[in-house]
Amino acid sequence: MNTSPQASSLTSKHRPRRPTRQIPSVPHSTDDDPQDHVQVPSSEEHYLALTPLRAHYLKKSLIQLQFHKELNHITNAPDDGGSTLAYLGAPFTPPPTGAQPLDLPFLKYIFRQFVLTFPLLAAADKSFYSNKLQIFVASALAKNISPYLTTRG
């Protein structure tokens, strides 16, 4: 059995502290380089800089907000009594002509790329969506079913 320090550190349950490398400092401009007149950002500007990790979390948050907005729109029954599934496009019947338009790009994409491609739903008759599913969802949403428990008090 190898009991060298390297082997014991590889099998250790403790991981090295992150980050394992020091963060490089911001290069300072020198008077010798007239072409490099880069201003060193202040600590506040450096704090507000959009790093790749911050950009990732910004995009994640924006996508979550958009999904919440779209789910809120599609789960609230419209005032005209129509079906919100109509805004997902075919195979559902289109919304009424005077209905307020809804933009649901993420839900449309998820519906078309993943839901409609399920074997059971892909094999369903085209009238199933407009004659059965759309009517069922519209009536369920009209009943204002809440996921929250209410207590009588």
Helices and strands as residue ranges (DSSP letters): H 5-11, H 43-47, H 52-75, G 84-88, H 105-110, I 111-115, H 119-122, H 126-127, I 128-133, H 134-142
